[in-house]
Amino acid sequence: MKTLVYVEHDNASLKDATLAVVTAASQLGEVHLLVAGQGCGAVAEQASKIAGVAKVHVADDAAYANQLAENVATLVVDLMGHHDAFLAPATAHGKNIAPRVAALLDVMQISDILSVESADTFTRPIYAGNAIATVQSADAKKVITVRGTAFAKAEATGGSAAIEAIGSKGDAGTSSFVGAEIAKLERPELTSAKVIVSGGRALKDAETFQQVIFPLADKLGAAVGASRAAVDAGYVPNDYQVGQTGKIVAPEVYVAIGISGAIQHLAGMKDSKTIIAINKDEDAPIFQVADLGLVGDLFKIVPELVGKL
Amino acid sequence: MKILVPVKRVIDYNVKPRVKADGTGVDLANVKMSMNPFDEIAVEEAIRLREKGVATEIIAISVGPEKAQETLRTALAMGADRAILIVAEDVEPLGVAKLLAKVVEEEQPGLVILGKQAIDDDSNQTGQMLAALTGRPQGTFASKVEVAGDTVNVTREVDGGLETVALKTPAIITTDLRLNEPRYASLPNIMKAKSKPLATKTPADYGVDVAPRLKTLTVTEPPVRSAGIKVADVDALVAKLKEMGVAQ
């Protein structure tokens, strides 16, 4: 079985999410990568060094500069003539493109897989992670998105795959890129961080959130996350959101501060190795999943914690 | 322009789903059902576009059991003009997208606004698939929608922040949480919604085969985390953090 993995990148460097997808793809068969972009030679170079990759297809064209789904999907469909499965990370990017590819191939996509049971059988979470379904696909070609935190990352070095340029399928002409506002992060990226310090509605406002959460995150070298309530209240931008509708994370340590633990939030972090909760309500649902809990006023506890670390 | 808004009847988002003991699925008997939250946002956005004079007619559509009528009535009470129910159970996103594509062909809406995902199957596919099948551009995970002439600018929530794309209409949009806050239907509007037109169809009317491509072998509970401990004070927490190697 030949698999084609979509490489997520920003035309300069390859995103970590791709490495976990390579691991999932290698459980199905020979791994090929697709790098679509503009001026993305450096990304193709990096992709070719990933351990276990047999070939890297590179489509370098203005039509792929911002990897618009309309243009990328037709490119992928073309390549699927000689691949049996298409895998993409279950990121905003992968989720945008993969279903478009699936429909063009007339196959049902399998979203956000947690494991590969066999060539046609996979597990995936449903109902905000409250149930795990094992599904078997009857389609000849498989189109799959992969939950990054469920698979080990492939080694980024050690491989020496051949790089092959492929022609552009042109611009569909129905969409164009206007601009992006990317939040500047001085801390580790949320989905790849080893430690995450996350705050909820109890933080009161944006300023308090910064004053309480950020010093602790800095002490622990951690990424900062937030519950939906904190994001909706405007304490932090929405790309900090952890949960069913935000990011799914599985760090070594997740510190939930002033977060009650609604199922929507738990869906995004309950696979963390160790969960630590600080909350003044000892009946908060977060304590049912926390390995370590401390009941008390976060405005006293967190500064004291920062002082003692 | 016409706007088509697909809505789905799902388990209420406040209910904690229970897996059936025989592993065949989630127990939905006697469970509160509601409109998928992302679809409420889609209906709201369509109504706001009509209030701005962009939309002329809003059609709500659902693929689901007979009871999905209630969901459509909710959409009508919020402000949709008419509704279509395609009666069919357990249709996968690909099947739903194929049915919607037929309706798009028939109705020729300028925009189709869907929720980004349903909170039951968590697939996040139908909008993208519909865009593919109709050859229309897609603006997924929208947090802002601005229609100007025959272009719609969609600001999308992506992993690092936001990005804006310009789509030529007709186009397909899927809503993210922050696009808007849906209104509540008032009692007079709920009453009025009862007399708005609701057409009932079947997949056969559209000649679409909705046989599932994925077979669910089992549905199980996720692994349960072992119970943790509560520490008494910050010193004990610091000691534990040091033990774990998180702090020096």
Chai-1 contact restraints between the chains, C-beta under 6 A:
chainA,res_idxA,chainB,res_idxB,connection_type,confidence,min_distance_angstrom,max_distance_angstrom,comment,restraint_id
A,A69,B,Q138,contact,1.0,0.0,6.0,A-B,restraint_1
A,E70,B,P137,contact,1.0,0.0,6.0,A-B,restraint_2
A,T91,B,D159,contact,1.0,0.0,6.0,A-B,restraint_3
A,A92,B,V158,contact,1.0,0.0,6.0,A-B,restraint_4
A,A92,B,D159,contact,1.0,0.0,6.0,A-B,restraint_5
A,K95,B,N124,contact,1.0,0.0,6.0,A-B,restraint_6
A,N96,B,T140,contact,1.0,0.0,6.0,A-B,restraint_7
A,P99,B,Q125,contact,1.0,0.0,6.0,A-B,restraint_8
A,P99,B,Q128,contact,1.0,0.0,6.0,A-B,restraint_9
A,P99,B,M129,contact,1.0,0.0,6.0,A-B,restraint_10
A,R100,B,Q128,contact,1.0,0.0,6.0,A-B,restraint_11
A,R100,B,A132,contact,1.0,0.0,6.0,A-B,restraint_12
A,A103,B,A97,contact,1.0,0.0,6.0,A-B,restraint_13
A,A103,B,M129,contact,1.0,0.0,6.0,A-B,restraint_14
A,A103,B,A132,contact,1.0,0.0,6.0,A-B,restraint_15
A,A103,B,L133,contact,1.0,0.0,6.0,A-B,restraint_16
A,L104,B,A132,contact,1.0,0.0,6.0,A-B,restraint_17
A,M108,B,E92,contact,1.0,0.0,6.0,A-B,restraint_18
A,M108,B,L94,contact,1.0,0.0,6.0,A-B,restraint_19
A,M108,B,R213,contact,1.0,0.0,6.0,A-B,restraint_20
A,M108,B,L214,contact,1.0,0.0,6.0,A-B,restraint_21
A,Q109,B,Q125,contact,1.0,0.0,6.0,A-B,restraint_22
A,S111,B,S123,contact,1.0,0.0,6.0,A-B,restraint_23
A,I126,B,D121,contact,1.0,0.0,6.0,A-B,restraint_24
A,I126,B,D122,contact,1.0,0.0,6.0,A-B,restraint_25
A,Y127,B,P17,contact,1.0,0.0,6.0,A-B,restraint_26
A,Y127,B,V26,contact,1.0,0.0,6.0,A-B,restraint_27
A,N130,B,P17,contact,1.0,0.0,6.0,A-B,restraint_28
A,A131,B,V19,contact,1.0,0.0,6.0,A-B,restraint_29
A,A131,B,V26,contact,1.0,0.0,6.0,A-B,restraint_30
A,A131,B,V219,contact,1.0,0.0,6.0,A-B,restraint_31
A,I132,B,T220,contact,1.0,0.0,6.0,A-B,restraint_32
A,I132,B,P222,contact,1.0,0.0,6.0,A-B,restraint_33
A,A133,B,T216,contact,1.0,0.0,6.0,A-B,restraint_34
A,A133,B,V219,contact,1.0,0.0,6.0,A-B,restraint_35
A,T134,B,L217,contact,1.0,0.0,6.0,A-B,restraint_36
A,T134,B,T218,contact,1.0,0.0,6.0,A-B,restraint_37
A,V135,B,L214,contact,1.0,0.0,6.0,A-B,restraint_38
A,V135,B,T216,contact,1.0,0.0,6.0,A-B,restraint_39
A,Q136,B,K215,contact,1.0,0.0,6.0,A-B,restraint_40
A,Q136,B,L217,contact,1.0,0.0,6.0,A-B,restraint_41
A,S137,B,L214,contact,1.0,0.0,6.0,A-B,restraint_42
A,A138,B,R213,contact,1.0,0.0,6.0,A-B,restraint_43
A,D139,B,R213,contact,1.0,0.0,6.0,A-B,restraint_44
A,T174,B,P137,contact,1.0,0.0,6.0,A-B,restraint_45
A,T174,B,K168,contact,1.0,0.0,6.0,A-B,restraint_46
A,S175,B,P137,contact,1.0,0.0,6.0,A-B,restraint_47
A,S175,B,V165,contact,1.0,0.0,6.0,A-B,restraint_48
A,S175,B,L167,contact,1.0,0.0,6.0,A-B,restraint_49
A,S176,B,A166,contact,1.0,0.0,6.0,A-B,restraint_50
A,F177,B,V165,contact,1.0,0.0,6.0,A-B,restraint_51
A,V178,B,T164,contact,1.0,0.0,6.0,A-B,restraint_52
A,V178,B,A166,contact,1.0,0.0,6.0,A-B,restraint_53
A,G179,B,T164,contact,1.0,0.0,6.0,A-B,restraint_54
A,A180,B,E163,contact,1.0,0.0,6.0,A-B,restraint_55
A,E181,B,G161,contact,1.0,0.0,6.0,A-B,restraint_56
A,E181,B,L162,contact,1.0,0.0,6.0,A-B,restraint_57
A,I182,B,G160,contact,1.0,0.0,6.0,A-B,restraint_58
A,I182,B,G161,contact,1.0,0.0,6.0,A-B,restraint_59
A,A183,B,G161,contact,1.0,0.0,6.0,A-B,restraint_60
A,N238,B,R178,contact,1.0,0.0,6.0,A-B,restraint_61
A,D239,B,G161,contact,1.0,0.0,6.0,A-B,restraint_62
A,T245,B,L177,contact,1.0,0.0,6.0,A-B,restraint_63
A,V253,B,V246,contact,1.0,0.0,6.0,A-B,restraint_64
A,V289,B,R225,contact,1.0,0.0,6.0,A-B,restraint_65
A,A290,B,G228,contact,1.0,0.0,6.0,A-B,restraint_66
A,D291,B,G228,contact,1.0,0.0,6.0,A-B,restraint_67
A,L292,B,G228,contact,1.0,0.0,6.0,A-B,restraint_68
A,L292,B,K240,contact,1.0,0.0,6.0,A-B,restraint_69
A,G293,B,K230,contact,1.0,0.0,6.0,A-B,restraint_70
A,L294,B,V231,contact,1.0,0.0,6.0,A-B,restraint_71
A,L294,B,L237,contact,1.0,0.0,6.0,A-B,restraint_72
A,I301,B,V234,contact,1.0,0.0,6.0,A-B,restraint_73
A,E304,B,V234,contact,1.0,0.0,6.0,A-B,restraint_74
A,L305,B,V234,contact,1.0,0.0,6.0,A-B,restraint_75
A,K308,B,V238,contact,1.0,0.0,6.0,A-B,restraint_76
A,L309,B,A247,contact,1.0,0.0,6.0,A-B,restraint_77
